[in-house]
Amino acid sequence: MSAHGVTALSIDEFTRILRESAGEDEAVDLNGDVADLLFTDLGYDSLALLEVAGRIARDYGVDIPDEDLDGAETPRAFVDLVNSALSAG
């Protein structure tokens, strides 16, 4: 359990944070099954993901190293990184 009492981040919660932190491309529907779509296909770049990582660090108390973020190309991969850090934390 993290210092903030959260034990896991869901895809839905991640998508909410993504929208709030980095905005939303009007051409992309984030309400569907986006877990395995590439961030580039969803209209998000590495800067947007850094913003999301910063928000997650503040809200959940987990820091994801930048080099780990580079390998997270989908929402599912990003959530898996966060959840691994939460369970280790």
PyMOL Python script that loads the backbone (N, CA, C, O; Angstrom):
from pymol import cmd

cmd.read_pdbstr("""\
ATOM      1  N   MET A   1       0.846  -1.179   0.000  1.00  0.00           N
ATOM      2  CA  MET A   1       0.000   0.000   0.000  1.00  0.00           C
ATOM      3  C   MET A   1       0.890   1.240   0.000  1.00  0.00           C
ATOM      4  O   MET A   1       1.893   1.300   0.710  1.00  0.00           O
ATOM      5  N   SER A   2       0.511   2.210  -0.795  1.00  0.00           N
ATOM      6  CA  SER A   2       1.306   3.432  -0.855  1.00  0.00           C
ATOM      7  C   SER A   2       1.061   4.286   0.380  1.00  0.00           C
ATOM      8  O   SER A   2       0.173   4.011   1.187  1.00  0.00           O
ATOM      9  N   ALA A   3       1.866   5.319   0.502  1.00  0.00           N
ATOM     10  CA  ALA A   3       1.705   6.244   1.620  1.00  0.00           C
ATOM     11  C   ALA A   3       0.359   6.962   1.554  1.00  0.00           C
ATOM     12  O   ALA A   3      -0.117   7.494   2.557  1.00  0.00           O
ATOM     13  N   HIS A   4      -0.246   6.976   0.376  1.00  0.00           N
ATOM     14  CA  HIS A   4      -1.525   7.650   0.191  1.00  0.00           C
ATOM     15  C   HIS A   4      -2.709   6.694   0.335  1.00  0.00           C
ATOM     16  O   HIS A   4      -3.847   7.091   0.086  1.00  0.00           O
ATOM     17  N   GLY A   5      -2.461   5.439   0.733  1.00  0.00           N
ATOM     18  CA  GLY A   5      -3.530   4.492   0.975  1.00  0.00           C
ATOM     19  C   GLY A   5      -4.090   3.812  -0.259  1.00  0.00           C
ATOM     20  O   GLY A   5      -5.052   3.052  -0.149  1.00  0.00           O
ATOM     21  N   VAL A   6      -3.526   4.055  -1.420  1.00  0.00           N
ATOM     22  CA  VAL A   6      -4.011   3.452  -2.654  1.00  0.00           C
ATOM     23  C   VAL A   6      -3.198   2.202  -2.937  1.00  0.00           C
ATOM     24  O   VAL A   6      -1.970   2.218  -2.849  1.00  0.00           O
ATOM     25  N   THR A   7      -3.883   1.118  -3.276  1.00  0.00           N
ATOM     26  CA  THR A   7      -3.174  -0.131  -3.544  1.00  0.00           C
ATOM     27  C   THR A   7      -3.058  -0.436  -5.023  1.00  0.00           C
ATOM     28  O   THR A   7      -2.205  -1.229  -5.423  1.00  0.00           O
ATOM     29  N   ALA A   8      -3.907   0.183  -5.853  1.00  0.00           N
ATOM     30  CA  ALA A   8      -3.845  -0.073  -7.294  1.00  0.00           C
ATOM     31  C   ALA A   8      -4.501   1.075  -8.052  1.00  0.00           C
ATOM     32  O   ALA A   8      -5.423   1.727  -7.561  1.00  0.00           O
ATOM     33  N   LEU A   9      -4.002   1.301  -9.251  1.00  0.00           N
ATOM     34  CA  LEU A   9      -4.557   2.296 -10.162  1.00  0.00           C
ATOM     35  C   LEU A   9      -5.286   1.544 -11.263  1.00  0.00           C
ATOM     36  O   LEU A   9      -4.728   0.622 -11.859  1.00  0.00           O
ATOM     37  N   SER A  10      -6.524   1.926 -11.539  1.00  0.00           N
ATOM     38  CA  SER A  10      -7.289   1.280 -12.607  1.00  0.00           C
ATOM     39  C   SER A  10      -7.078   2.019 -13.927  1.00  0.00           C
ATOM     40  O   SER A  10      -6.625   3.164 -13.946  1.00  0.00           O
ATOM     41  N   ILE A  11      -7.411   1.353 -15.015  1.00  0.00           N
ATOM     42  CA  ILE A  11      -7.348   1.993 -16.336  1.00  0.00           C
ATOM     43  C   ILE A  11      -8.291   3.197 -16.368  1.00  0.00           C
ATOM     44  O   ILE A  11      -7.935   4.244 -16.909  1.00  0.00           O
ATOM     45  N   ASP A  12      -9.478   3.059 -15.800  1.00  0.00           N
ATOM     46  CA  ASP A  12     -10.439   4.170 -15.795  1.00  0.00           C
ATOM     47  C   ASP A  12      -9.897   5.379 -15.034  1.00  0.00           C
ATOM     48  O   ASP A  12     -10.036   6.517 -15.483  1.00  0.00           O
ATOM     49  N   GLU A  13      -9.285   5.127 -13.888  1.00  0.00           N
ATOM     50  CA  GLU A  13      -8.704   6.221 -13.105  1.00  0.00           C
ATOM     51  C   GLU A  13      -7.536   6.853 -13.869  1.00  0.00           C
ATOM     52  O   GLU A  13      -7.388   8.075 -13.882  1.00  0.00           O
ATOM     53  N   PHE A  14      -6.713   6.021 -14.501  1.00  0.00           N
ATOM     54  CA  PHE A  14      -5.606   6.535 -15.294  1.00  0.00           C
ATOM     55  C   PHE A  14      -6.123   7.417 -16.427  1.00  0.00           C
ATOM     56  O   PHE A  14      -5.577   8.492 -16.678  1.00  0.00           O
ATOM     57  N   THR A  15      -7.168   6.967 -17.109  1.00  0.00           N
ATOM     58  CA  THR A  15      -7.735   7.736 -18.218  1.00  0.00           C
ATOM     59  C   THR A  15      -8.253   9.085 -17.726  1.00  0.00           C
ATOM     60  O   THR A  15      -8.095  10.097 -18.410  1.00  0.00           O
ATOM     61  N   ARG A  16      -8.867   9.104 -16.549  1.00  0.00           N
ATOM     62  CA  ARG A  16      -9.340  10.366 -15.966  1.00  0.00           C
ATOM     63  C   ARG A  16      -8.165  11.308 -15.709  1.00  0.00           C
ATOM     64  O   ARG A  16      -8.232  12.494 -16.030  1.00  0.00           O
ATOM     65  N   ILE A  17      -7.091  10.774 -15.128  1.00  0.00           N
ATOM     66  CA  ILE A  17      -5.905  11.586 -14.848  1.00  0.00           C
ATOM     67  C   ILE A  17      -5.282  12.079 -16.148  1.00  0.00           C
ATOM     68  O   ILE A  17      -4.841  13.225 -16.229  1.00  0.00           O
ATOM     69  N   LEU A  18      -5.242  11.227 -17.157  1.00  0.00           N
ATOM     70  CA  LEU A  18      -4.698  11.597 -18.466  1.00  0.00           C
ATOM     71  C   LEU A  18      -5.468  12.775 -19.042  1.00  0.00           C
ATOM     72  O   LEU A  18      -4.865  13.741 -19.511  1.00  0.00           O
ATOM     73  N   ARG A  19      -6.785  12.704 -19.010  1.00  0.00           N
ATOM     74  CA  ARG A  19      -7.618  13.803 -19.519  1.00  0.00           C
ATOM     75  C   ARG A  19      -7.364  15.099 -18.751  1.00  0.00           C
ATOM     76  O   ARG A  19      -7.196  16.163 -19.346  1.00  0.00           O
ATOM     77  N   GLU A  20      -7.338  14.994 -17.417  1.00  0.00           N
ATOM     78  CA  GLU A  20      -7.178  16.186 -16.584  1.00  0.00           C
ATOM     79  C   GLU A  20      -5.792  16.802 -16.714  1.00  0.00           C
ATOM     80  O   GLU A  20      -5.651  18.024 -16.663  1.00  0.00           O
ATOM     81  N   SER A  21      -4.772  15.972 -16.882  1.00  0.00           N
ATOM     82  CA  SER A  21      -3.396  16.461 -16.921  1.00  0.00           C
ATOM     83  C   SER A  21      -2.966  16.922 -18.300  1.00  0.00           C
ATOM     84  O   SER A  21      -2.286  17.938 -18.440  1.00  0.00           O
ATOM     85  N   ALA A  22      -3.362  16.177 -19.314  1.00  0.00           N
ATOM     86  CA  ALA A  22      -2.825  16.420 -20.648  1.00  0.00           C
ATOM     87  C   ALA A  22      -3.884  16.759 -21.683  1.00  0.00           C
ATOM     88  O   ALA A  22      -3.559  16.940 -22.857  1.00  0.00           O
ATOM     89  N   GLY A  23      -5.135  16.849 -21.277  1.00  0.00           N
ATOM     90  CA  GLY A  23      -6.191  17.155 -22.229  1.00  0.00           C
ATOM     91  C   GLY A  23      -6.622  15.924 -23.001  1.00  0.00           C
ATOM     92  O   GLY A  23      -6.212  14.803 -22.699  1.00  0.00           O
ATOM     93  N   GLU A  24      -7.457  16.154 -24.005  1.00  0.00           N
ATOM     94  CA  GLU A  24      -7.991  15.043 -24.783  1.00  0.00           C
ATOM     95  C   GLU A  24      -8.119  15.464 -26.230  1.00  0.00           C
ATOM     96  O   GLU A  24      -8.644  16.537 -26.526  1.00  0.00           O
ATOM     97  N   ASP A  25      -7.642  14.626 -27.129  1.00  0.00           N
ATOM     98  CA  ASP A  25      -7.792  14.848 -28.559  1.00  0.00           C
ATOM     99  C   ASP A  25      -9.252  14.572 -28.907  1.00  0.00           C
ATOM    100  O   ASP A  25      -9.749  13.475 -28.653  1.00  0.00           O
ATOM    101  N   GLU A  26      -9.940  15.549 -29.482  1.00  0.00           N
ATOM    102  CA  GLU A  26     -11.359  15.381 -29.787  1.00  0.00           C
ATOM    103  C   GLU A  26     -11.619  14.264 -30.784  1.00  0.00           C
ATOM    104  O   GLU A  26     -12.732  13.743 -30.846  1.00  0.00           O
ATOM    105  N   ALA A  27     -10.618  13.887 -31.563  1.00  0.00           N
ATOM    106  CA  ALA A  27     -10.789  12.831 -32.559  1.00  0.00           C
ATOM    107  C   ALA A  27     -10.681  11.437 -31.949  1.00  0.00           C
ATOM    108  O   ALA A  27     -10.951  10.444 -32.625  1.00  0.00           O
ATOM    109  N   VAL A  28     -10.291  11.354 -30.684  1.00  0.00           N
ATOM    110  CA  VAL A  28     -10.083  10.061 -30.027  1.00  0.00           C
ATOM    111  C   VAL A  28     -11.098   9.892 -28.903  1.00  0.00           C
ATOM    112  O   VAL A  28     -11.292  10.791 -28.085  1.00  0.00           O
ATOM    113  N   ASP A  29     -11.741   8.729 -28.874  1.00  0.00           N
ATOM    114  CA  ASP A  29     -12.706   8.420 -27.823  1.00  0.00           C
ATOM    115  C   ASP A  29     -12.004   7.660 -26.709  1.00  0.00           C
ATOM    116  O   ASP A  29     -11.692   6.479 -26.864  1.00  0.00           O
ATOM    117  N   LEU A  30     -11.753   8.326 -25.589  1.00  0.00           N
ATOM    118  CA  LEU A  30     -11.102   7.672 -24.453  1.00  0.00           C
ATOM    119  C   LEU A  30     -12.089   6.884 -23.599  1.00  0.00           C
ATOM    120  O   LEU A  30     -11.700   6.280 -22.600  1.00  0.00           O
ATOM    121  N   ASN A  31     -13.351   6.888 -23.982  1.00  0.00           N
ATOM    122  CA  ASN A  31     -14.352   6.145 -23.222  1.00  0.00           C
ATOM    123  C   ASN A  31     -14.387   4.673 -23.604  1.00  0.00           C
ATOM    124  O   ASN A  31     -14.950   3.860 -22.871  1.00  0.00           O
ATOM    125  N   GLY A  32     -13.806   4.322 -24.722  1.00  0.00           N
ATOM    126  CA  GLY A  32     -13.806   2.934 -25.164  1.00  0.00           C
ATOM    127  C   GLY A  32     -12.673   2.152 -24.523  1.00  0.00           C
ATOM    128  O   GLY A  32     -12.094   2.574 -23.522  1.00  0.00           O
ATOM    129  N   ASP A  33     -12.369   1.014 -25.111  1.00  0.00           N
ATOM    130  CA  ASP A  33     -11.296   0.159 -24.613  1.00  0.00           C
ATOM    131  C   ASP A  33      -9.972   0.658 -25.183  1.00  0.00           C
ATOM    132  O   ASP A  33      -9.588   0.293 -26.294  1.00  0.00           O
ATOM    133  N   VAL A  34      -9.283   1.491 -24.418  1.00  0.00           N
ATOM    134  CA  VAL A  34      -8.048   2.110 -24.891  1.00  0.00           C
ATOM    135  C   VAL A  34      -6.804   1.529 -24.233  1.00  0.00           C
ATOM    136  O   VAL A  34      -5.695   1.991 -24.499  1.00  0.00           O
ATOM    137  N   ALA A  35      -6.969   0.531 -23.385  1.00  0.00           N
ATOM    138  CA  ALA A  35      -5.867   0.015 -22.573  1.00  0.00           C
ATOM    139  C   ALA A  35      -4.656  -0.409 -23.390  1.00  0.00           C
ATOM    140  O   ALA A  35      -3.522  -0.245 -22.941  1.00  0.00           O
ATOM    141  N   ASP A  36      -4.878  -0.950 -24.578  1.00  0.00           N
ATOM    142  CA  ASP A  36      -3.764  -1.465 -25.366  1.00  0.00           C
ATOM    143  C   ASP A  36      -3.465  -0.651 -26.618  1.00  0.00           C
ATOM    144  O   ASP A  36      -2.704  -1.093 -27.479  1.00  0.00           O
ATOM    145  N   LEU A  37      -4.055   0.529 -26.725  1.00  0.00           N
ATOM    146  CA  LEU A  37      -3.751   1.411 -27.850  1.00  0.00           C
ATOM    147  C   LEU A  37      -2.491   2.210 -27.539  1.00  0.00           C
ATOM    148  O   LEU A  37      -2.253   2.582 -26.390  1.00  0.00           O
ATOM    149  N   LEU A  38      -1.695   2.471 -28.552  1.00  0.00           N
ATOM    150  CA  LEU A  38      -0.482   3.266 -28.366  1.00  0.00           C
ATOM    151  C   LEU A  38      -0.842   4.703 -28.003  1.00  0.00           C
ATOM    152  O   LEU A  38      -1.804   5.267 -28.525  1.00  0.00           O
ATOM    153  N   PHE A  39      -0.056   5.285 -27.103  1.00  0.00           N
ATOM    154  CA  PHE A  39      -0.288   6.681 -26.735  1.00  0.00           C
ATOM    155  C   PHE A  39      -0.232   7.582 -27.963  1.00  0.00           C
ATOM    156  O   PHE A  39      -0.998   8.541 -28.057  1.00  0.00           O
ATOM    157  N   THR A  40       0.658   7.290 -28.900  1.00  0.00           N
ATOM    158  CA  THR A  40       0.751   8.114 -30.107  1.00  0.00           C
ATOM    159  C   THR A  40      -0.547   8.052 -30.908  1.00  0.00           C
ATOM    160  O   THR A  40      -0.953   9.050 -31.504  1.00  0.00           O
ATOM    161  N   ASP A  41      -1.205   6.884 -30.929  1.00  0.00           N
ATOM    162  CA  ASP A  41      -2.488   6.764 -31.627  1.00  0.00           C
ATOM    163  C   ASP A  41      -3.604   7.502 -30.888  1.00  0.00           C
ATOM    164  O   ASP A  41      -4.605   7.895 -31.488  1.00  0.00           O
ATOM    165  N   LEU A  42      -3.422   7.683 -29.594  1.00  0.00           N
ATOM    166  CA  LEU A  42      -4.400   8.409 -28.783  1.00  0.00           C
ATOM    167  C   LEU A  42      -4.137   9.916 -28.774  1.00  0.00           C
ATOM    168  O   LEU A  42      -4.914  10.684 -28.207  1.00  0.00           O
ATOM    169  N   GLY A  43      -3.032  10.335 -29.409  1.00  0.00           N
ATOM    170  CA  GLY A  43      -2.717  11.753 -29.499  1.00  0.00           C
ATOM    171  C   GLY A  43      -1.866  12.296 -28.367  1.00  0.00           C
ATOM    172  O   GLY A  43      -1.824  13.508 -28.159  1.00  0.00           O
ATOM    173  N   TYR A  44      -1.177  11.413 -27.620  1.00  0.00           N
ATOM    174  CA  TYR A  44      -0.348  11.853 -26.500  1.00  0.00           C
ATOM    175  C   TYR A  44       1.123  11.607 -26.789  1.00  0.00           C
ATOM    176  O   TYR A  44       1.499  10.563 -27.321  1.00  0.00           O
ATOM    177  N   ASP A  45       1.950  12.583 -26.431  1.00  0.00           N
ATOM    178  CA  ASP A  45       3.394  12.460 -26.620  1.00  0.00           C
ATOM    179  C   ASP A  45       4.084  12.271 -25.269  1.00  0.00           C
ATOM    180  O   ASP A  45       3.429  12.183 -24.230  1.00  0.00           O
ATOM    181  N   SER A  46       5.402  12.213 -25.301  1.00  0.00           N
ATOM    182  CA  SER A  46       6.160  11.953 -24.074  1.00  0.00           C
ATOM    183  C   SER A  46       5.994  13.073 -23.050  1.00  0.00           C
ATOM    184  O   SER A  46       6.009  12.810 -21.847  1.00  0.00           O
ATOM    185  N   LEU A  47       5.837  14.300 -23.497  1.00  0.00           N
ATOM    186  CA  LEU A  47       5.625  15.413 -22.567  1.00  0.00           C
ATOM    187  C   LEU A  47       4.309  15.239 -21.809  1.00  0.00           C
ATOM    188  O   LEU A  47       4.249  15.478 -20.603  1.00  0.00           O
ATOM    189  N   ALA A  48       3.274  14.830 -22.504  1.00  0.00           N
ATOM    190  CA  ALA A  48       1.985  14.583 -21.850  1.00  0.00           C
ATOM    191  C   ALA A  48       2.118  13.494 -20.797  1.00  0.00           C
ATOM    192  O   ALA A  48       1.540  13.596 -19.715  1.00  0.00           O
ATOM    193  N   LEU A  49       2.879  12.455 -21.112  1.00  0.00           N
ATOM    194  CA  LEU A  49       3.051  11.353 -20.160  1.00  0.00           C
ATOM    195  C   LEU A  49       3.870  11.784 -18.951  1.00  0.00           C
ATOM    196  O   LEU A  49       3.635  11.302 -17.843  1.00  0.00           O
ATOM    197  N   LEU A  50       4.825  12.681 -19.150  1.00  0.00           N
ATOM    198  CA  LEU A  50       5.572  13.223 -18.011  1.00  0.00           C
ATOM    199  C   LEU A  50       4.650  14.027 -17.092  1.00  0.00           C
ATOM    200  O   LEU A  50       4.788  13.979 -15.870  1.00  0.00           O
ATOM    201  N   GLU A  51       3.712  14.764 -17.684  1.00  0.00           N
ATOM    202  CA  GLU A  51       2.741  15.505 -16.879  1.00  0.00           C
ATOM    203  C   GLU A  51       1.887  14.543 -16.058  1.00  0.00           C
ATOM    204  O   GLU A  51       1.623  14.788 -14.881  1.00  0.00           O
ATOM    205  N   VAL A  52       1.460  13.455 -16.683  1.00  0.00           N
ATOM    206  CA  VAL A  52       0.652  12.453 -15.983  1.00  0.00           C
ATOM    207  C   VAL A  52       1.474  11.805 -14.873  1.00  0.00           C
ATOM    208  O   VAL A  52       0.972  11.595 -13.769  1.00  0.00           O
ATOM    209  N   ALA A  53       2.726  11.489 -15.162  1.00  0.00           N
ATOM    210  CA  ALA A  53       3.596  10.871 -14.152  1.00  0.00           C
ATOM    211  C   ALA A  53       3.770  11.800 -12.953  1.00  0.00           C
ATOM    212  O   ALA A  53       3.783  11.343 -11.810  1.00  0.00           O
ATOM    213  N   GLY A  54       3.902  13.094 -13.207  1.00  0.00           N
ATOM    214  CA  GLY A  54       4.013  14.062 -12.118  1.00  0.00           C
ATOM    215  C   GLY A  54       2.754  14.113 -11.275  1.00  0.00           C
ATOM    216  O   GLY A  54       2.818  14.194 -10.048  1.00  0.00           O
ATOM    217  N   ARG A  55       1.625  14.067 -11.930  1.00  0.00           N
ATOM    218  CA  ARG A  55       0.342  14.062 -11.206  1.00  0.00           C
ATOM    219  C   ARG A  55       0.209  12.803 -10.354  1.00  0.00           C
ATOM    220  O   ARG A  55      -0.226  12.871  -9.205  1.00  0.00           O
ATOM    221  N   ILE A  56       0.582  11.659 -10.915  1.00  0.00           N
ATOM    222  CA  ILE A  56       0.501  10.399 -10.168  1.00  0.00           C
ATOM    223  C   ILE A  56       1.470  10.423  -8.990  1.00  0.00           C
ATOM    224  O   ILE A  56       1.153   9.914  -7.915  1.00  0.00           O
ATOM    225  N   ALA A  57       2.645  11.009  -9.186  1.00  0.00           N
ATOM    226  CA  ALA A  57       3.609  11.125  -8.086  1.00  0.00           C
ATOM    227  C   ALA A  57       3.014  11.942  -6.939  1.00  0.00           C
ATOM    228  O   ALA A  57       3.156  11.573  -5.773  1.00  0.00           O
ATOM    229  N   ARG A  58       2.355  13.041  -7.267  1.00  0.00           N
ATOM    230  CA  ARG A  58       1.728  13.884  -6.236  1.00  0.00           C
ATOM    231  C   ARG A  58       0.540  13.188  -5.578  1.00  0.00           C
ATOM    232  O   ARG A  58       0.415  13.188  -4.353  1.00  0.00           O
ATOM    233  N   ASP A  59      -0.321  12.603  -6.387  1.00  0.00           N
ATOM    234  CA  ASP A  59      -1.574  12.041  -5.867  1.00  0.00           C
ATOM    235  C   ASP A  59      -1.415  10.676  -5.207  1.00  0.00           C
ATOM    236  O   ASP A  59      -2.138  10.347  -4.265  1.00  0.00           O
ATOM    237  N   TYR A  60      -0.467   9.883  -5.704  1.00  0.00           N
ATOM    238  CA  TYR A  60      -0.336   8.499  -5.237  1.00  0.00           C
ATOM    239  C   TYR A  60       0.968   8.223  -4.494  1.00  0.00           C
ATOM    240  O   TYR A  60       1.137   7.156  -3.903  1.00  0.00           O
ATOM    241  N   GLY A  61       1.880   9.179  -4.525  1.00  0.00           N
ATOM    242  CA  GLY A  61       3.130   9.000  -3.800  1.00  0.00           C
ATOM    243  C   GLY A  61       4.092   8.012  -4.431  1.00  0.00           C
ATOM    244  O   GLY A  61       4.923   7.428  -3.737  1.00  0.00           O
ATOM    245  N   VAL A  62       3.989   7.817  -5.745  1.00  0.00           N
ATOM    246  CA  VAL A  62       4.921   6.921  -6.442  1.00  0.00           C
ATOM    247  C   VAL A  62       5.618   7.671  -7.565  1.00  0.00           C
ATOM    248  O   VAL A  62       4.985   8.350  -8.374  1.00  0.00           O
ATOM    249  N   ASP A  63       6.917   7.534  -7.592  1.00  0.00           N
ATOM    250  CA  ASP A  63       7.710   8.128  -8.664  1.00  0.00           C
ATOM    251  C   ASP A  63       8.095   7.040  -9.649  1.00  0.00           C
ATOM    252  O   ASP A  63       8.652   6.010  -9.269  1.00  0.00           O
ATOM    253  N   ILE A  64       7.794   7.279 -10.915  1.00  0.00           N
ATOM    254  CA  ILE A  64       8.175   6.357 -11.977  1.00  0.00           C
ATOM    255  C   ILE A  64       9.369   6.985 -12.693  1.00  0.00           C
ATOM    256  O   ILE A  64       9.249   8.087 -13.229  1.00  0.00           O
ATOM    257  N   PRO A  65      10.525   6.304 -12.712  1.00  0.00           N
ATOM    258  CA  PRO A  65      11.693   6.853 -13.405  1.00  0.00           C
ATOM    259  C   PRO A  65      11.400   7.105 -14.890  1.00  0.00           C
ATOM    260  O   PRO A  65      10.693   6.331 -15.535  1.00  0.00           O
ATOM    261  N   ASP A  66      11.954   8.193 -15.412  1.00  0.00           N
ATOM    262  CA  ASP A  66      11.737   8.552 -16.815  1.00  0.00           C
ATOM    263  C   ASP A  66      12.094   7.418 -17.762  1.00  0.00           C
ATOM    264  O   ASP A  66      11.400   7.195 -18.754  1.00  0.00           O
ATOM    265  N   GLU A  67      13.179   6.693 -17.461  1.00  0.00           N
ATOM    266  CA  GLU A  67      13.586   5.613 -18.365  1.00  0.00           C
ATOM    267  C   GLU A  67      12.556   4.484 -18.394  1.00  0.00           C
ATOM    268  O   GLU A  67      12.430   3.792 -19.405  1.00  0.00           O
ATOM    269  N   ASP A  68      11.818   4.291 -17.300  1.00  0.00           N
ATOM    270  CA  ASP A  68      10.737   3.295 -17.296  1.00  0.00           C
ATOM    271  C   ASP A  68       9.546   3.788 -18.105  1.00  0.00           C
ATOM    272  O   ASP A  68       8.876   3.001 -18.774  1.00  0.00           O
ATOM    273  N   LEU A  69       9.284   5.081 -18.045  1.00  0.00           N
ATOM    274  CA  LEU A  69       8.175   5.649 -18.810  1.00  0.00           C
ATOM    275  C   LEU A  69       8.381   5.485 -20.307  1.00  0.00           C
ATOM    276  O   LEU A  69       7.420   5.323 -21.058  1.00  0.00           O
ATOM    277  N   ASP A  70       9.632   5.528 -20.738  1.00  0.00           N
ATOM    278  CA  ASP A  70       9.924   5.389 -22.165  1.00  0.00           C
ATOM    279  C   ASP A  70       9.396   4.079 -22.729  1.00  0.00           C
ATOM    280  O   ASP A  70       9.024   4.019 -23.901  1.00  0.00           O
ATOM    281  N   GLY A  71       9.358   3.032 -21.918  1.00  0.00           N
ATOM    282  CA  GLY A  71       8.891   1.734 -22.384  1.00  0.00           C
ATOM    283  C   GLY A  71       7.391   1.546 -22.269  1.00  0.00           C
ATOM    284  O   GLY A  71       6.850   0.564 -22.777  1.00  0.00           O
ATOM    285  N   ALA A  72       6.717   2.465 -21.614  1.00  0.00           N
ATOM    286  CA  ALA A  72       5.262   2.362 -21.438  1.00  0.00           C
ATOM    287  C   ALA A  72       4.577   3.045 -22.614  1.00  0.00           C
ATOM    288  O   ALA A  72       4.372   4.259 -22.601  1.00  0.00           O
ATOM    289  N   GLU A  73       4.228   2.270 -23.617  1.00  0.00           N
ATOM    290  CA  GLU A  73       3.660   2.837 -24.838  1.00  0.00           C
ATOM    291  C   GLU A  73       2.141   2.784 -24.891  1.00  0.00           C
ATOM    292  O   GLU A  73       1.531   3.311 -25.821  1.00  0.00           O
ATOM    293  N   THR A  74       1.523   2.146 -23.889  1.00  0.00           N
ATOM    294  CA  THR A  74       0.062   2.031 -23.834  1.00  0.00           C
ATOM    295  C   THR A  74      -0.421   2.364 -22.421  1.00  0.00           C
ATOM    296  O   THR A  74       0.354   2.305 -21.467  1.00  0.00           O
ATOM    297  N   PRO A  75      -1.689   2.711 -22.290  1.00  0.00           N
ATOM    298  CA  PRO A  75      -2.218   2.929 -20.941  1.00  0.00           C
ATOM    299  C   PRO A  75      -2.020   1.722 -20.027  1.00  0.00           C
ATOM    300  O   PRO A  75      -1.692   1.892 -18.853  1.00  0.00           O
ATOM    301  N   ARG A  76      -2.215   0.502 -20.543  1.00  0.00           N
ATOM    302  CA  ARG A  76      -2.038  -0.683 -19.702  1.00  0.00           C
ATOM    303  C   ARG A  76      -0.603  -0.781 -19.187  1.00  0.00           C
ATOM    304  O   ARG A  76      -0.388  -1.082 -18.013  1.00  0.00           O
ATOM    305  N   ALA A  77       0.376  -0.531 -20.051  1.00  0.00           N
ATOM    306  CA  ALA A  77       1.781  -0.601 -19.639  1.00  0.00           C
ATOM    307  C   ALA A  77       2.087   0.459 -18.578  1.00  0.00           C
ATOM    308  O   ALA A  77       2.826   0.192 -17.631  1.00  0.00           O
ATOM    309  N   PHE A  78       1.525   1.653 -18.734  1.00  0.00           N
ATOM    310  CA  PHE A  78       1.740   2.727 -17.765  1.00  0.00           C
ATOM    311  C   PHE A  78       1.123   2.355 -16.421  1.00  0.00           C
ATOM    312  O   PHE A  78       1.758   2.510 -15.378  1.00  0.00           O
ATOM    313  N   VAL A  79      -0.111   1.867 -16.447  1.00  0.00           N
ATOM    314  CA  VAL A  79      -0.800   1.459 -15.220  1.00  0.00           C
ATOM    315  C   VAL A  79      -0.042   0.323 -14.541  1.00  0.00           C
ATOM    316  O   VAL A  79       0.065   0.297 -13.315  1.00  0.00           O
ATOM    317  N   ASP A  80       0.482  -0.612 -15.322  1.00  0.00           N
ATOM    318  CA  ASP A  80       1.269  -1.712 -14.749  1.00  0.00           C
ATOM    319  C   ASP A  80       2.500  -1.185 -14.017  1.00  0.00           C
ATOM    320  O   ASP A  80       2.845  -1.684 -12.945  1.00  0.00           O
ATOM    321  N   LEU A  81       3.168  -0.175 -14.591  1.00  0.00           N
ATOM    322  CA  LEU A  81       4.324   0.437 -13.924  1.00  0.00           C
ATOM    323  C   LEU A  81       3.917   1.053 -12.586  1.00  0.00           C
ATOM    324  O   LEU A  81       4.579   0.851 -11.568  1.00  0.00           O
ATOM    325  N   VAL A  82       2.832   1.797 -12.608  1.00  0.00           N
ATOM    326  CA  VAL A  82       2.362   2.445 -11.380  1.00  0.00           C
ATOM    327  C   VAL A  82       1.993   1.394 -10.340  1.00  0.00           C
ATOM    328  O   VAL A  82       2.367   1.513  -9.174  1.00  0.00           O
ATOM    329  N   ASN A  83       1.266   0.373 -10.757  1.00  0.00           N
ATOM    330  CA  ASN A  83       0.831  -0.647  -9.804  1.00  0.00           C
ATOM    331  C   ASN A  83       2.001  -1.451  -9.251  1.00  0.00           C
ATOM    332  O   ASN A  83       1.969  -1.865  -8.093  1.00  0.00           O
ATOM    333  N   SER A  84       3.024  -1.675 -10.055  1.00  0.00           N
ATOM    334  CA  SER A  84       4.234  -2.338  -9.550  1.00  0.00           C
ATOM    335  C   SER A  84       4.901  -1.478  -8.484  1.00  0.00           C
ATOM    336  O   SER A  84       5.339  -1.984  -7.451  1.00  0.00           O
ATOM    337  N   ALA A  85       4.975  -0.176  -8.742  1.00  0.00           N
ATOM    338  CA  ALA A  85       5.576   0.738  -7.768  1.00  0.00           C
ATOM    339  C   ALA A  85       4.730   0.818  -6.497  1.00  0.00           C
ATOM    340  O   ALA A  85       5.272   0.885  -5.394  1.00  0.00           O
ATOM    341  N   LEU A  86       3.411   0.810  -6.647  1.00  0.00           N
ATOM    342  CA  LEU A  86       2.532   0.847  -5.477  1.00  0.00           C
ATOM    343  C   LEU A  86       2.693  -0.404  -4.623  1.00  0.00           C
ATOM    344  O   LEU A  86       2.727  -0.321  -3.395  1.00  0.00           O
ATOM    345  N   SER A  87       2.792  -1.554  -5.267  1.00  0.00           N
ATOM    346  CA  SER A  87       2.905  -2.798  -4.500  1.00  0.00           C
ATOM    347  C   SER A  87       4.281  -2.938  -3.856  1.00  0.00           C
ATOM    348  O   SER A  87       4.421  -3.598  -2.826  1.00  0.00           O
ATOM    349  N   ALA A  88       5.300  -2.315  -4.462  1.00  0.00           N
ATOM    350  CA  ALA A  88       6.650  -2.374  -3.900  1.00  0.00           C
ATOM    351  C   ALA A  88       6.833  -1.356  -2.778  1.00  0.00           C
ATOM    352  O   ALA A  88       7.692  -1.505  -1.909  1.00  0.00           O
ATOM    353  N   GLY A  89       5.997  -0.314  -2.824  1.00  0.00           N
ATOM    354  CA  GLY A  89       6.185   0.834  -2.004  1.00  0.00           C
ATOM    355  C   GLY A  89       5.866   0.821  -0.600  1.00  0.00           C
ATOM    356  O   GLY A  89       6.041   1.830   0.082  1.00  0.00           O
TER     357      GLY A  89
END
""", "prot")
cmd.dss("prot")
cmd.show_as("cartoon", "prot")
cmd.util.cbc("prot")
cmd.orient("prot")
